[in-house]
Amino acid sequence: MTLWGGRFSGMTDDQMRRFGDSMGFDKRLYAADIRGSMAYAGALARAGLLTAGECGQIIGRLEQVRCEFAKDGFQTRPGDEDIHTAVERRLGELIGPLAGKLHTGRSRNDQVTTDLRLYLLDETAALSVAVRRLQEAIVTKAEAHLDVIMPGYTHLQQAQPVLFSHWLMSFFWKLQRDLERLASVRKHTSVLPLGSGAIAGSPFGVDRRALASELGFEKVTENSMDAVSDRDYVVEFLAWAALLQVHLSDLAEDLIVWSSREFGFVALDDAFSTGSSLMPQKKNPDALELMRGKTGRIVGHLAGLLTVLKGLPSGYNKDLQEDKEALFDTLDTLALELPIAADVMRTLEVDSARMAASLNDAMLATDLADYLVHKGVPFRQAHNVVGHAVLRAEELGASLKDLDLAEYQAVHPAFAQDVYAVFGFRRSVEARDSEGGTAPSAVRAQIERAKALLRLGHETDSPVIEEPE
């Protein structure tokens, strides 16, 4: 039995029914739907539309339906268009016509977006914990490798020496921004639309603020038309997920490159690698490649929903049903992916000797320019001078460290015997001790700051926006 059949004399086409039904994917909203319905029954009782006994019957049987779903014992029927229809149909089987009173003043339009908001609030709480777990793995790995120096890259060309831990911590801060943005998504999701009806609001005196408080929402929607059509919170979540996924893809790409034989900086644990069906020697970084590959899928979900929403007329439209599969797939992907990313980080093997062997004196060219700055040479001039020195070393087939002092002095008289003290990778790293720099002292300070944020996040059990003093 449909919830809307009285006006129709004919049956819905079978293909149309399959095309329009959403029960196949929105049944996962059952707990949110039943929770919202229980609260709404209480609101109807407070408004004098249900007796205390009727309210108790409805809530008791809704709890029974919830248990049936939880134990995988709920039996769907062909007329179950969506989760709302299914729950109301089953409630009617249990208590008869009284079930019909539950829909007083309520539309599936305000019901579905209430369900979706409740569901998303629960799921994003779990995601914030998963992101913190990845951050913890990064901090632990960084703290264990504070003495490891590696080539830093720009344009995938060797640039300057940095601590391996400094590279790791760069991803901690990307993820921290992701957590802060997630807090904003949750704030915009925590708005109650229930009580808005189909478009015009409720005439039955339902106390929406009491409903919001009972269901854990921070506030109620301001406009009933906007309430039923608003999917900004889904778009914001998908945008958040897309940017998080880009950060995960960036992490994966670095590790894919660095785990290759040409680099050999890191090695993935066997648990997160696969082999080749033809080449016995292969160890492929499949976990990381999938992490990189799923970025297109999640970014695509964002683009798809934005396209659905573009140009919709006011009020609720069936197009909005297209929000759920994109949202659910994104949530499922991240729920599986984030723990794997954390485990990859925890089990990652670091080859510090290989990193050290890859360091090249040319990476200290900036240190040579800094040396001249300390001698009073303007940086722009110093940059040009060192460029000539690099060119001369290449012409002679020598490294900068082995270039004769006479050659240095030929490009600028400020060079003296002490120039050779520049050629130390650890010295170069330690010199960059400004806040946020790659010096061990600066990286330790980053790590301590990160650990404080993680502690605060666990204490509040929510994404942290205000950083600790």
C-alpha positions as CSV (number, residue, x, y, z in Angstrom):
1,M,0.0,0.0,0.0
2,T,1.4,3.4,-1.0
3,L,1.2,6.5,1.1
4,W,-0.4,8.5,-1.6
5,G,-2.8,6.3,-3.6
6,G,-6.2,7.8,-3.0
7,R,-6.1,10.2,-5.9
8,F,-5.1,7.5,-8.4
9,S,-7.3,5.0,-10.2
10,G,-4.5,3.1,-12.0
11,M,-1.5,1.2,-10.9
12,T,2.1,2.4,-11.2
13,D,3.9,0.9,-14.1
14,D,6.3,-1.9,-12.8
15,Q,9.3,-0.4,-14.5
16,M,8.4,3.1,-13.2
17,R,8.2,1.6,-9.7
18,R,11.6,0.1,-10.0
19,F,12.9,3.3,-11.4
20,G,11.5,5.4,-8.6
21,D,11.8,3.2,-5.5
22,S,14.7,3.9,-3.2
23,M,14.2,1.2,-0.6
24,G,17.2,-0.7,-2.1
25,F,19.6,1.9,-0.9
26,D,17.9,4.1,1.7
27,K,17.0,1.2,4.0
28,R,20.3,2.0,5.8
29,L,18.4,5.0,7.2
30,Y,16.1,2.8,9.2
31,A,17.5,3.7,12.6
32,A,17.4,7.4,11.9
33,D,13.9,7.1,10.5
34,I,12.6,5.2,13.5
35,R,14.4,7.6,15.9
36,G,12.8,10.6,14.2
37,S,9.4,8.9,14.2
38,M,9.6,8.1,18.0
39,A,10.4,11.7,18.7
40,Y,7.6,12.9,16.4
41,A,5.1,10.7,18.2
42,G,6.1,12.4,21.4
43,A,5.7,15.8,19.8
44,L,2.2,14.8,18.6
45,A,1.2,13.7,22.1
46,R,2.4,17.0,23.5
47,A,0.4,18.8,20.9
48,G,-2.7,16.8,22.0
49,L,-3.0,14.8,18.8
50,L,-2.1,11.5,20.4
51,T,-3.1,10.2,23.9
52,A,-0.3,9.0,26.2
53,G,-1.5,5.4,25.5
54,E,-1.4,5.8,21.8
55,C,2.0,7.4,21.9
56,G,3.3,4.6,24.1
57,Q,1.9,2.0,21.6
58,I,3.5,3.7,18.6
59,I,6.9,4.1,20.3
60,G,6.9,0.5,21.6
61,R,6.1,-1.0,18.2
62,L,8.6,1.3,16.5
63,E,11.2,-0.1,18.8
64,Q,10.1,-3.6,17.7
65,V,10.5,-2.6,14.1
66,R,13.9,-1.2,14.9
67,C,15.0,-4.5,16.4
68,E,13.7,-6.4,13.4
69,F,16.0,-4.3,11.2
70,A,18.9,-4.6,13.5
71,K,18.6,-8.4,13.6
72,D,18.2,-8.5,9.8
73,G,14.7,-9.9,10.3
74,F,12.7,-7.1,8.6
75,Q,10.7,-8.4,5.6
76,T,10.3,-6.0,2.8
77,R,7.2,-6.0,0.6
78,P,6.8,-5.0,-3.1
79,G,4.9,-1.8,-2.1
80,D,7.8,-0.5,0.1
81,E,8.9,2.4,-2.0
82,D,11.4,3.7,0.5
83,I,12.4,3.3,4.2
84,H,9.5,5.6,5.3
85,T,6.9,3.6,3.5
86,A,8.3,0.3,4.8
87,V,8.4,1.4,8.5
88,E,4.9,2.8,8.4
89,R,3.6,-0.3,6.6
90,R,5.1,-2.6,9.2
91,L,3.8,-0.3,12.0
92,G,0.3,-0.6,10.6
93,E,0.6,-4.4,10.6
94,L,1.5,-4.3,14.3
95,I,-1.0,-1.7,15.6
96,G,-3.6,-1.2,12.8
97,P,-5.0,2.2,11.9
98,L,-3.4,3.9,14.8
99,A,-0.2,3.9,12.7
100,G,-1.7,6.4,10.3
101,K,-1.9,9.0,13.0
102,L,1.9,9.2,13.1
103,H,2.0,11.0,9.8
104,T,-0.2,13.8,11.0
105,G,1.4,17.1,9.8
106,R,4.4,15.3,8.5
107,S,5.6,14.8,4.9
108,R,8.1,12.5,3.5
109,N,9.8,15.7,2.3
110,D,10.7,16.8,5.9
111,Q,11.0,13.3,7.1
112,V,13.7,12.2,4.6
113,T,16.0,15.2,5.1
114,T,15.6,14.7,8.9
115,D,16.7,11.1,8.5
116,L,19.6,12.0,6.3
117,R,20.8,14.7,8.7
118,L,20.6,12.3,11.7
119,Y,22.5,9.6,9.7
120,L,25.2,12.0,8.5
121,L,25.8,13.4,12.0
122,D,26.4,9.8,13.3
123,E,28.6,8.9,10.3
124,T,30.7,12.1,10.4
125,A,31.4,11.6,14.1
126,A,32.9,8.2,13.3
127,L,34.9,9.7,10.4
128,S,36.4,12.3,12.6
129,V,37.7,9.5,14.8
130,A,39.1,7.7,11.8
131,V,40.9,10.8,10.6
132,R,42.5,11.3,14.1
133,R,43.6,7.6,14.0
134,L,45.5,8.4,10.8
135,Q,47.0,11.6,12.4
136,E,48.1,9.5,15.4
137,A,49.9,7.0,13.1
138,I,51.6,9.9,11.3
139,V,52.8,11.5,14.6
140,T,54.0,8.2,15.9
141,K,56.0,7.5,12.7
142,A,57.4,11.0,12.7
143,E,58.5,10.9,16.3
144,A,60.3,7.6,15.7
145,H,62.3,9.0,12.8
146,L,63.3,12.5,13.9
147,D,67.0,11.9,12.9
148,V,66.3,10.9,9.3
149,I,67.2,13.4,6.6
150,M,65.8,13.0,3.1
151,P,65.8,15.0,-0.1
152,G,62.9,17.5,-0.2
153,Y,61.3,17.9,-3.7
154,T,59.6,20.6,-5.7
155,H,58.5,19.8,-9.3
156,L,59.7,16.2,-8.3
157,Q,63.2,17.6,-8.5
158,Q,65.6,17.6,-5.6
159,A,65.2,20.9,-3.8
160,Q,66.6,21.1,-0.2
161,P,67.3,18.6,2.5
162,V,64.5,18.1,5.0
163,L,63.7,15.8,7.9
164,F,61.6,12.8,6.9
165,S,59.4,13.6,9.9
166,H,58.9,17.1,8.5
167,W,57.4,15.6,5.3
168,L,55.2,13.3,7.4
169,M,54.0,16.2,9.6
170,S,53.0,18.1,6.5
171,F,50.1,15.6,6.1
172,F,49.1,15.9,9.7
173,W,48.3,19.5,9.2
174,K,46.4,18.9,6.0
175,L,44.3,16.4,8.0
176,Q,43.9,18.9,10.8
177,R,42.4,21.4,8.4
178,D,40.1,18.6,7.2
179,L,38.9,18.0,10.7
180,E,38.2,21.7,11.2
181,R,36.2,21.8,8.0
182,L,34.3,18.7,9.1
183,A,33.3,20.5,12.3
184,S,31.7,23.2,10.0
185,V,29.9,20.5,8.0
186,R,28.5,19.0,11.2
187,K,27.3,22.4,12.4
188,H,25.4,23.1,9.2
189,T,24.0,19.5,9.3
190,S,22.7,19.9,12.9
191,V,19.6,21.8,11.9
192,L,16.1,20.2,12.3
193,P,13.7,20.3,9.3
194,L,11.1,18.0,10.9
195,G,7.8,19.9,11.4
196,S,8.1,21.7,8.1
197,G,5.6,19.4,6.3
198,A,5.7,19.2,2.6
199,I,6.4,22.8,1.9
200,A,4.2,25.2,4.1
201,G,4.9,24.1,7.7
202,S,2.6,22.4,10.3
203,P,-0.8,23.6,11.5
204,F,-0.9,21.3,14.5
205,G,1.2,23.2,17.0
206,V,4.2,20.8,17.0
207,D,7.0,22.2,19.2
208,R,9.9,22.0,16.8
209,R,12.5,23.3,19.3
210,A,11.6,20.6,21.7
211,L,11.9,18.1,18.9
212,A,15.3,19.5,18.0
213,S,16.5,19.2,21.5
214,E,15.3,15.6,21.8
215,L,17.0,14.6,18.6
216,G,20.2,16.4,19.3
217,F,20.0,19.1,16.7
218,E,21.5,22.5,17.5
219,K,18.6,24.5,16.0
220,V,15.6,24.3,13.7
221,T,15.3,25.4,10.1
222,E,14.0,29.0,9.6
223,N,11.9,28.4,6.5
224,S,9.8,25.4,5.6
225,M,10.3,25.7,1.8
226,D,14.0,25.9,2.3
227,A,14.0,23.1,4.8
228,V,12.6,20.4,2.5
229,S,14.7,21.3,-0.5
230,D,18.0,22.1,1.2
231,R,20.8,19.7,0.4
232,D,23.6,22.1,1.1
233,Y,24.8,20.0,3.9
234,V,25.2,17.0,1.6
235,V,27.1,19.1,-0.9
236,E,29.3,20.4,1.9
237,F,30.1,16.9,3.1
238,L,30.9,15.7,-0.4
239,A,33.1,18.8,-0.9
240,W,34.8,18.0,2.4
241,A,35.3,14.4,1.4
242,A,36.7,15.3,-2.0
243,L,39.3,17.5,-0.4
244,L,40.2,14.9,2.2
245,Q,40.4,12.4,-0.6
246,V,42.8,14.7,-2.5
247,H,45.0,14.8,0.5
248,L,45.0,11.0,0.8
249,S,45.8,10.8,-2.8
250,D,48.8,13.1,-2.4
251,L,50.0,11.0,0.4
252,A,49.6,7.8,-1.6
253,E,51.3,9.3,-4.6
254,D,54.5,10.2,-2.6
255,L,54.6,6.7,-1.1
256,I,54.0,5.0,-4.4
257,V,57.0,6.9,-6.0
258,W,59.2,6.4,-2.9
259,S,58.5,2.7,-2.7
260,S,59.8,2.1,-6.2
261,R,63.2,0.6,-6.7
262,E,64.5,3.8,-8.2
263,F,63.8,5.6,-4.9
264,G,63.6,2.8,-2.3
265,F,62.9,5.3,0.5
266,V,60.1,3.2,2.0
267,A,58.6,-0.3,1.8
268,L,55.0,-1.2,2.2
269,D,54.0,-4.1,4.4
270,D,53.0,-7.2,2.6
271,A,49.5,-6.9,4.1
272,F,48.9,-3.8,1.9
273,S,50.6,-4.9,-1.3
274,T,49.8,-7.5,-4.0
275,G,51.8,-9.4,-6.6
276,S,51.6,-9.9,-10.3
277,S,49.9,-12.9,-12.0
278,L,52.8,-13.0,-14.5
279,M,55.9,-11.5,-12.9
280,P,56.9,-13.3,-9.7
281,Q,59.2,-10.5,-8.4
282,K,56.5,-7.8,-8.3
283,K,55.3,-6.1,-5.1
284,N,52.6,-3.7,-6.1
285,P,51.4,-0.8,-3.8
286,D,47.7,-1.6,-4.5
287,A,46.3,-0.1,-1.3
288,L,47.9,3.2,-2.2
289,E,46.9,3.0,-5.9
290,L,43.3,2.4,-4.9
291,M,43.5,5.4,-2.5
292,R,44.7,7.5,-5.4
293,G,42.2,6.1,-7.8
294,K,39.1,6.5,-5.6
295,T,39.7,10.3,-5.7
296,G,38.1,10.5,-9.1
297,R,35.1,8.7,-7.9
298,I,34.5,10.9,-4.8
299,V,35.2,14.1,-6.7
300,G,32.7,12.8,-9.3
301,H,30.0,12.4,-6.6
302,L,30.4,16.0,-5.7
303,A,30.2,17.2,-9.3
304,G,27.2,14.9,-9.9
305,L,25.1,16.2,-7.0
306,L,25.9,19.9,-7.9
307,T,24.6,19.1,-11.4
308,V,21.4,17.6,-10.0
309,L,20.8,20.7,-7.8
310,K,21.5,23.2,-10.5
311,G,18.3,24.9,-11.7
312,L,15.8,22.9,-9.6
313,P,12.5,24.8,-9.0
314,S,11.5,25.8,-5.5
315,G,10.3,23.2,-3.0
316,Y,10.9,19.4,-3.0
317,N,11.6,17.6,-6.3
318,K,12.2,13.9,-6.8
319,D,15.6,14.8,-8.3
320,L,16.7,15.2,-4.6
321,Q,16.5,11.4,-4.2
322,E,19.8,11.4,-6.2
323,D,21.7,12.7,-3.1
324,K,21.7,9.4,-1.2
325,E,23.7,7.0,-3.4
326,A,26.5,9.5,-3.8
327,L,26.5,10.2,-0.1
328,F,26.4,6.6,0.9
329,D,29.1,5.5,-1.4
330,T,31.4,8.3,-0.2
331,L,30.8,7.4,3.4
332,D,31.4,3.7,2.7
333,T,34.6,4.4,0.8
334,L,36.1,6.6,3.6
335,A,35.0,4.3,6.4
336,L,37.0,1.5,4.7
337,E,39.9,3.7,3.4
338,L,40.9,5.7,6.4
339,P,41.7,2.7,8.7
340,I,43.7,1.2,5.8
341,A,45.7,4.5,5.4
342,A,46.4,4.5,9.1
343,D,47.6,0.9,9.0
344,V,49.8,1.6,6.0
345,M,51.4,4.4,7.9
346,R,51.9,2.3,11.0
347,T,53.6,-0.6,9.2
348,L,55.6,1.5,6.8
349,E,59.3,0.6,6.7
350,V,61.7,3.6,6.3
351,D,65.1,3.1,4.7
352,S,67.1,6.0,6.2
353,A,70.3,4.9,4.5
354,R,68.8,5.0,1.1
355,M,67.4,8.5,1.8
356,A,70.9,9.6,2.9
357,A,72.5,8.1,-0.2
358,S,70.1,10.1,-2.4
359,L,71.2,13.5,-0.9
360,N,73.2,15.6,-3.4
361,D,75.5,18.5,-2.7
362,A,73.5,20.6,-5.3
363,M,70.7,20.6,-2.7
364,L,72.9,23.0,-0.6
365,A,73.0,25.7,-3.3
366,T,70.5,27.8,-1.3
367,D,72.8,27.4,1.7
368,L,75.6,28.8,-0.4
369,A,73.4,31.8,-1.2
370,D,72.6,32.2,2.5
371,Y,76.4,32.1,3.2
372,L,76.9,35.1,1.0
373,V,74.0,36.9,2.6
374,H,75.8,36.5,5.9
375,K,78.8,38.1,4.2
376,G,76.6,41.1,3.3
377,V,75.7,40.2,-0.3
378,P,72.1,41.0,-1.2
379,F,70.1,37.8,-1.7
380,R,69.2,38.4,-5.3
381,Q,72.8,38.9,-6.2
382,A,73.8,35.9,-4.1
383,H,71.3,33.8,-5.9
384,N,72.8,34.8,-9.2
385,V,76.4,34.2,-8.1
386,V,75.6,30.7,-6.8
387,G,73.9,29.9,-10.1
388,H,77.2,30.7,-11.8
389,A,79.0,28.5,-9.3
390,V,76.6,25.6,-10.0
391,L,77.1,26.0,-13.8
392,R,80.9,26.1,-13.3
393,A,80.8,22.9,-11.3
394,E,78.7,21.2,-14.0
395,E,81.2,22.3,-16.6
396,L,84.1,20.7,-14.6
397,G,82.1,17.6,-13.7
398,A,82.6,18.4,-10.0
399,S,80.3,18.6,-7.1
400,L,79.8,22.0,-5.4
401,K,81.7,20.6,-2.3
402,D,84.7,19.7,-4.5
403,L,84.9,23.0,-6.4
404,D,88.2,24.8,-5.7
405,L,88.2,27.9,-3.7
406,A,89.8,29.7,-6.6
407,E,86.7,28.8,-8.7
408,Y,84.4,30.2,-6.0
409,Q,86.4,33.4,-5.7
410,A,86.3,33.8,-9.4
411,V,82.5,34.2,-9.3
412,H,82.6,36.4,-6.1
413,P,85.4,37.6,-3.8
414,A,83.2,37.1,-0.7
415,F,83.8,33.4,-0.8
416,A,86.4,32.3,1.7
417,Q,87.8,29.1,3.1
418,D,84.9,28.8,5.5
419,V,82.6,28.2,2.5
420,Y,83.2,24.5,2.8
421,A,81.5,24.4,6.2
422,V,78.2,24.9,4.3
423,F,78.4,21.4,3.0
424,G,76.6,19.5,5.7
425,F,73.1,18.2,5.3
426,R,72.4,18.1,9.0
427,R,73.8,21.6,9.4
428,S,71.4,22.8,6.6
429,V,68.4,21.2,8.3
430,E,69.3,22.4,11.7
431,A,69.7,26.0,10.5
432,R,66.0,26.2,9.5
433,D,64.7,26.5,13.0
434,S,62.0,29.0,12.5
435,E,58.5,28.0,13.6
436,G,57.2,25.5,11.1
437,G,60.7,24.8,9.7
438,T,62.5,21.5,9.2
439,A,65.0,21.8,12.0
440,P,64.7,19.0,14.6
441,S,63.7,21.5,17.3
442,A,61.0,22.9,15.1
443,V,59.7,19.5,14.1
444,R,59.6,18.4,17.7
445,A,57.6,21.5,18.5
446,Q,55.2,20.5,15.6
447,I,54.8,17.0,17.0
448,E,54.1,18.3,20.5
449,R,51.5,20.7,19.2
450,A,50.0,17.9,17.2
451,K,49.8,15.6,20.2
452,A,48.1,18.3,22.2
453,L,45.5,18.6,19.5
454,L,44.9,14.9,19.4
455,R,44.5,14.8,23.2
456,L,42.0,17.6,23.0
457,G,40.2,15.9,20.2
458,H,39.8,12.7,22.2
459,E,38.6,14.6,25.2
460,T,35.9,16.4,23.3
461,D,35.3,13.5,21.0
462,S,34.8,15.9,18.1
463,P,36.9,17.8,15.5
464,V,38.9,20.5,17.2
465,I,38.8,24.0,15.7
466,E,40.4,26.1,18.4
467,E,44.0,25.0,18.8
468,P,45.4,24.8,22.3
469,E,47.5,27.6,23.7
